[in-house]
């Protein structure tokens, strides 16, 4: 096969150390001074009882902590199934697939078996739309068994379903009404006294407390974005999920939301460059299942027709597109040379999360000028190719587009 295959080593940008994961909730990563160990203010107290946190680290995307607040000396990974991928800074981008946190089953159930019926679940959620029904945002429970808890989107409502030692059926609580599909830090605190929901630190729902506790919770999976059958997908993005073994107080909920909000504002300070461009050339790539790689990108080259947002002065642009994710072919594979497309891209150098993804680049000009051009990452919509249009085995390896 012609062309170059670029397989880059992974690189961690903005990685959080175990201590930094704890200080994140305390505001230290939002530009504030880290509180002393004995600080009893809300920012200091948020660290107490933290069981699990997702991070911006490639090496430790999930931190699991012991009762003394120290992390287990194990690297807990996230495995994907279907259309799920990491966005910049290792956000969880869900397009119908799911992420699973590995090897945490016993840790979570053990932590909540002894919590006295208390729990806090928080995350920055960016739903892709408001028409999602029965969409599983995140859940914990045995594979193929009953959910211990599940955060679910039902249209414009977000609900928490939770099972306790009292009764066999889970109890559902309405948490927050979504007015529009935009990011919100949602936190729900659960205890025998009350179930309280906070949106961006503001109380939005309050219900009577649960009956019983979580002493009947079994070891299970922590899954983001879909159920174990693949029939309840949630589309959107999840950032900075936290799980506590206690019910956070109102001032702690505000402190956590402010800290996460400040960090997310900092991390999302790079708006995508939006262009209208004509496709000139496409790199050839290996078709799914003809190689061992489950996900593959390929570089396309475009002639820039119009800059819709941002600043770009070159006449051409090189863009790395996803060809398939977890062997699922995408509509990018069907783009045709000579046709115009709208692009939403970011500089590849800011997207370290794709550093270990196999990338095909078979485009070479005679003077090699294209090799000096900055490469961009396609952060636009991801759509699976309809089954009837799937590329036959080997089709992706054929040169595509006019040569220059």
N, C-alpha and C positions, 0 to 999 in steps of 0.2 A: 504493500500500500504506500502511496506517495505521501509526502508531507512530514511534518514534525509532530511528535507527541511530547507535550510538556507535562510532566508530572512533578509538581512542586512540593517540597517538604512543607509540612504544616508549620505555622508560625502563630504565636499567641500575641495579640495586641490587647492592651488594656486588661490583662489577666488579673483576676482577683485572688489574692492569697486567702487562706482560711481565715486569718484575722480580719482581712479587709471585708470578707463576706459579712462578718459580724458588725464591723464598723459602718458598713453601707447603711444599715437601718438606723444607725446612730447619727448619721449626717456627716460623718468624716469625709466621705467621698463626694459630698455636695459642696465642698469648700469650707466646711466648718471644722473647728478644732475637735479632735477626738475627745470624748468625755473621759474623765478618769475612771478607773475601775470601780470606785465607790460612788459614782454619780447616781443620784436617785431621781434625776430629772427624766422626763418622758423619753428623750433621745437615748439616754443611758440604759433605761429599763427595757427598751425594745429588744435588746440583745438577749434578754433572759428568756429561757424556754424555747429558743429557736432549735428546730429539729432538722429542717432541710431548707436549702436555698439554691435556686439556679443562679449561675454567674455568667460573666463574660469571658471565661477562660476556656481555651480549647482543651487543655489538659485535665481540668477539673470542672466540667460544665455543671455538675451537681455536687453540692457539699452536704454531707450528712453529719450531724453533730451528736455527741454524747450528752448525757445529763449534765456533766460539768462544763458544757459549752465548748469543749475541744472537739475538733473534727476527727472522724475515723481516718486512719492513715491508709486509705484506699481510694483509688481513682474510680469514681462512679461515672459511667458513660451513659450517653443517650443513643439508643439505636432507632433508626427510622424504618418505617414501613409505608410504602406508597409515596404520595406526593407530600413530603415533608422535608424541609431543609432549614439550615441555619441562615438567617439574615445577618447583616453587619452587626458586629459585637455579639454574635452568637445568640441573638434573639431566635425564638422558635417560630418559624414561618410555616403555617399549616394550610395546605391547599387541597385537603381531602384525605391526607395520610395521617400518620401518627408518630409520635416519639414515645419510647419506653425508657424509663430509668432502670438501669440494670443493678441487680444485687442489693436492693434496699429493702426487700420484702419484710424480713424479720425486724429490721431496725424500726420501720414505721409502726408496725403493729405493736411492737413491744413498748414504744414510746407512748402510744395512746391507750394501751391497755391500762396504764397506771396514771393517766392524766385526770382521773376523776370526772370524766365527761366534759373536759375543756379542750378547745381547739381553736386556732385562728388560721385562716387560709387567705392569703393575699396575693395579688398579681396585677401587673399592668396589662390590660386586655385591649387589643385593637381588632374588633370584629370586622370582617370583610363586608358584612351586610346585615340587615335587620330582618331578613326573611328566613333565617335559619331556624328550623324546628327540631327539637330533640337532639340538638347538636352538643356532643360531649366535649366540653372545654378541657376538663381534667378530671380524672377519677382514680380511685384506689380500691382494689379488691382482688380476690383470687381470679386467675384466668378462667373464663367460662363460668364463674360463680357470681355471687351477689356483690354489689358495690357496697363498700363501707361508707364512702362518700362520693358524690359526683357534683361537679359544677356544670350546669347545663344552660344553654341558651334556647329559649322558646320564643321565637320572634323577637319582640322588643323587651322581653323580660329575661333576667338572669336568675336562676334558681339554684338553691343548694338542696340536694337530697342526701340524707344521712341516716345510717342505721345505728341503733343503740341496743343495749342489753334488754330493753323493755319492748317486747313485740318483735314479730318477724318481718314486718314491712317497714321500709324506710319512710322517714317523714320529710316532706318537702317544704321549703321556706322560700317565698319570693324575696329577692334581695334588692334588685335595682331595675328600673325601667330605662331602656336605652332610647334616648331621643334621636340620636344619629350615630352613624358608624364612625366613631372617633375614639382615640385612646382614653381609657379611664383606669385609675388605680382602684380596684375593688377589693375590699377586705371584709370578711365575715368572721365574727367571733361567736363561738358556741360555748354554752355552759348550762348547768341546770337552772341558773337564774334568768338568763335571757339569750336570745339569738339576735345579734345586732349586725347590720350591714353599713358600711361606710363607702362612699364614692369620693375619691380624691380627698379623703380625710373628713368628709362631712357625713353625719349620720343620715341615712336615707330609708332605713327600715328597722323596726324593732318587733320582735315576737316573744311570746313566753318561752322559757327555757325548755330544754329537752328533759325527757324522763329517762332515767337510767344513765349508763355511761358507755365506754367503748371497750369494756373488758372482754367482749365477745369478738372483737376484731381479729381476723386471721391474717397471716402473712399474705401479701398479694402484690400486684403490679401497680406502679404509678404510671399512668398513661395520659398523654397530652394529645388532644385533637380528634379522637375517634374511639368507638368501642372496639372490643376484641373481635367483632364480626366484620368490621369495616363498613357498617351500615348507618352509622350516626356521625358523619363527619362534621367538624366545626372548622370553618375557614377564617383565618385571621392570624394575629401574632400575639405571642405570650412573652412577656418580659418580667424578669425579677420576681419569680414566684417564691413565696415564703410559707413555711408551715411551722406553727408554734404549738407546743403542748399545753398552752394556757390561753385564756381569753384576754386579749389585749384590751386595755382601757382606752377611753375616748382620746385622751391626750397622746397616748402612744400611737393610736391609729393615725392621728394628724401628723405626728412626727415621722412615721414610716412613709406616709403618702408624700410628704414634702421632700423627704430624702430621695425616694425613688423618682419622683417627678423632676427634681433637679438633675439627677443623673441621666434620666431619659432625654431631657432637654439638651444636655451636653452631648450625648451620644448621637442624637438625631439632628445635630447642627449642620449636617451636610445635605442640603436638598438635592434631589436628582437633577441631572441635566436632561432637559427634554428637547428632542429634535424631531424634525421631519426629514427623512433621508431616503435615498434610493439605493437598494441593494445592488452592489456591483459583483461581489465574489463571495463564495462559500467554501469553507474548508471541508474536505472529506473527513468522515469519521467512521469508526467501526460500529456496525449494527449491534443492537442489544443481543446478548447471549452468544455472540461470536467471540467475545472476550470475557475476561473474569470481572471487569469493572461493572458495578451496578449503576453508576451514574457517570455521565460524560458531558463535557462542554466542547463547543467548537467555535472558532473565530470566524466572524463574517466581516466584510468590509463594505462601507456605505459611502455614497457621495452626499454630503450635507446640503439640503435644500433650504432649510429654515431652522433657526434656533427659536424654540418656543418658550423656553425658560432657562435661565442660567447664561453662562458665557462660554463660547467656543469659537475659535477663529480659524481652525483648519478647514480645508475643503473636503477632506475625507476623515472617516472615523473607523477604528477597529473595535469591534464589540464581541465579547465572549458570551454566547448564548448557551443555555441548557438544551441539549439534544434529548436526553432522557434521564429520568430520576427513578431509581429502583427498578430499572428495566422498562419504565413506562415512557413511551415515545411522546414527544410534545409537538405542538403545532409549529414551533420554530423550525422544525425539520422541513416544513412545507413552504417556507418562504421562497419566493421566486426572484431571480435576478431581473432587474429592470423595473420592478414594482416599488412603490413608495410605501414606507412604514413610519409610524410614530414610535420613537424610542424614548425610554426612560432609563438612564444609565448613571453609573457612578464610576469614578476612577478605580481600576482594579486594585491599586495599591492600598486602598482603604477596606478591602474585602478579604481579609486574611482567612476568613472561615472557609473559603474555597481553595485554600492553598494546597490541599492534598488531593484535590479532584483532578482526574485525568482530563487534559485539555488537548484537543487536536487543532493544529495550526499548519495548514498546508499551503498558505498563501505567501508567495514570494515574488516581489517585483525584480526586474532585472538589476536595478541599482540598490536593492535591499532597503529602500527608504522606509518601507512599511515596518521594518523591524525596529526602527527608531521612533515610530509613532507611539504615543501613549495608548495603552489598552484600557478599555472600559468594560464594566460588568453590567449585564442586562438585569435590572431590578424591576422590570415591568411584569405584567400578568403572566401567569403560568397556566397553560391549558393542555390537557391530555389530548392526544390525537384520537379521533374516533376509530374504533376497532376496524371498520371497513377500509380505513385509509392507512393502516399500518404498513410500514416499509418492510418488504420481504427481507429475509436474512441476506446480508451482504450488500443491500441496496445503499446503505449509508457509506459504504467504502468507495463508491464511485465518485469521481470528480464531479462537482456541481457548479453551475454558473459559468459564464464566459471567461476565458482566460485572457490575460493581457500580456 
